[in-house]
Amino acid sequence: MAIFRRRAATDLALSRGERVLEVVSVTDEVEVVATTDRLVVRRAAEPDWERRWVEVDHATWDNEERALQVVDVAGGGTTLDLVEDDQLGLAQVVRERVQSTLVTWQIVLVPGGEVKVAVRKDGDRLVLQEVTTPGADVTGERAAAAITRTRRDLASSVGLTEPPPT
């Protein structure tokens, strides 16, 4: 394992203080850029899929297919085929960046699925987030009460006095 890594190069416009962590050319036309603030998939040098780390719910690695599936909090996402060994650093960066936003979370079981209620770091502020699995029914009185109670408890545990709307 190398002690020093070459800084990845890209022409992606960066905001003040944002740094490039990893750049992977998936194909001649597709580049993936992981920065301190976001994950960007570019086709022909134009952003095709872009999410701030707080907007990424999770990612899964399929070793057999060598594919990294990134799922956002809205249930959408993208799949990245990382066929070269030197591209695997991207999977590690994605894992580390998503984990770094999570402060605390709790799963609420509801009919047909679950809701993950999380407190996440978004820059220098904390936000409450709810991610509902497909098919989960959150319309019932008991489900809504459980989600509200969990939001309140998590917000209180980190010093948020008023849970902001999701």
C-alpha positions in Angstrom: 0.0 0.0 0.0 1.4 3.4 -1.0 2.0 5.9 1.7 1.6 8.8 -0.7 -1.1 9.0 -3.3 -1.0 11.1 -6.4 -3.8 13.7 -6.3 -6.5 12.9 -8.8 -6.9 15.3 -11.7 -10.2 16.5 -13.2 -11.6 19.7 -14.7 -14.7 19.6 -12.5 -15.5 23.0 -11.0 -15.1 22.9 -7.3 -16.6 25.1 -4.6 -14.5 26.9 -2.0 -12.8 24.4 0.2 -13.9 21.4 -1.8 -11.2 18.9 -2.7 -11.0 16.0 -5.1 -10.6 12.7 -3.4 -10.8 10.2 -6.2 -11.3 10.3 -10.0 -12.1 7.2 -12.0 -12.5 6.9 -15.7 -15.1 4.1 -16.0 -15.1 4.4 -19.9 -13.7 6.8 -22.4 -16.9 8.9 -21.9 -17.7 8.4 -18.3 -15.7 9.9 -15.4 -16.6 9.6 -11.7 -15.4 12.2 -9.3 -15.6 11.9 -5.6 -14.9 15.1 -3.7 -15.1 16.1 -0.1 -18.6 17.4 -0.7 -20.2 15.2 -3.4 -20.2 12.4 -5.9 -20.4 13.3 -9.6 -20.8 11.0 -12.6 -20.0 12.8 -15.8 -20.7 11.7 -19.3 -18.9 13.7 -22.0 -17.6 16.1 -19.3 -21.2 17.1 -18.2 -22.7 16.1 -14.9 -25.1 13.2 -15.5 -25.7 12.2 -11.8 -24.6 14.3 -8.9 -25.4 14.0 -5.1 -24.0 15.6 -2.0 -22.8 13.0 0.4 -25.7 13.7 2.8 -28.1 12.8 -0.2 -26.5 9.4 -0.6 -28.3 6.8 1.6 -25.9 3.9 1.0 -23.9 2.0 -1.5 -23.4 -1.7 -2.1 -20.6 -3.5 -3.8 -21.2 -6.6 -5.9 -17.8 -8.3 -6.1 -18.8 -10.8 -8.8 -20.1 -8.1 -11.1 -17.6 -5.6 -9.9 -20.3 -3.0 -9.6 -20.9 -0.3 -7.1 -24.5 0.6 -6.7 -25.1 4.0 -5.1 -28.6 4.7 -3.8 -29.7 8.2 -2.9 -32.2 9.1 -0.1 -35.0 9.6 -2.7 -34.6 6.0 -3.8 -32.9 6.7 -7.1 -29.2 6.1 -7.8 -26.6 4.9 -10.2 -24.5 1.8 -10.8 -20.8 2.1 -11.5 -18.9 -0.7 -13.2 -15.4 -0.8 -11.6 -13.6 -3.4 -13.6 -10.0 -2.3 -13.0 -8.3 -2.9 -9.7 -7.1 0.7 -9.5 -10.7 1.9 -9.6 -11.6 0.1 -6.3 -10.4 3.1 -4.3 -13.6 4.8 -5.3 -15.7 2.2 -3.5 -13.7 2.9 -0.3 -14.1 6.7 -0.7 -17.9 6.4 -1.2 -18.2 4.2 1.9 -16.1 6.6 4.1 -17.8 9.7 2.9 -21.3 8.4 3.4 -20.4 7.0 6.9 -18.8 10.4 7.8 -22.2 12.1 7.4 -24.1 9.7 9.7 -24.3 10.9 13.3 -27.0 8.5 14.6 -29.9 6.6 13.1 -32.7 4.2 14.1 -34.9 1.9 12.0 -38.7 2.1 12.5 -40.6 -1.0 11.4 -43.8 -0.1 9.6 -46.3 -2.3 7.6 -44.6 -3.5 4.4 -41.1 -2.2 5.3 -39.2 0.2 7.3 -38.2 3.8 7.7 -34.6 4.8 8.6 -34.6 8.0 10.6 -31.2 9.5 10.7 -29.3 12.5 12.0 -26.7 13.5 9.4 -24.0 16.1 9.0 -24.5 18.4 6.1 -21.5 20.7 6.2 -21.5 22.4 9.6 -25.2 21.7 10.4 -27.2 18.6 11.5 -30.2 17.5 9.6 -32.9 14.9 10.2 -33.7 12.5 7.4 -36.2 9.8 6.7 -35.6 7.1 4.1 -38.5 4.8 3.5 -38.1 1.4 1.8 -40.2 0.7 -1.2 -43.6 -0.7 -0.2 -43.5 0.6 3.3 -46.8 2.1 4.5 -46.3 5.2 6.6 -49.8 6.4 6.4 -51.2 4.6 9.4 -51.6 6.4 12.7 -49.2 4.0 14.6 -46.5 4.2 11.9 -46.7 8.0 11.8 -46.6 8.2 15.7 -43.5 5.9 15.8 -41.7 7.9 13.2 -42.5 11.2 14.9 -41.4 9.8 18.3 -38.1 8.5 16.7 -37.5 11.9 15.0 -38.0 13.7 18.3 -35.8 11.3 20.3 -32.9 11.4 17.8 -33.1 15.2 17.5 -33.1 15.5 21.3 -30.1 13.1 21.6 -27.9 15.4 19.5 -29.2 18.7 20.8 -31.6 19.7 18.0 -34.5 21.4 19.8 -36.9 21.5 16.9 -36.7 18.8 14.3 -36.7 20.5 10.9 -39.1 19.2 8.3 -37.8 16.4 6.0 
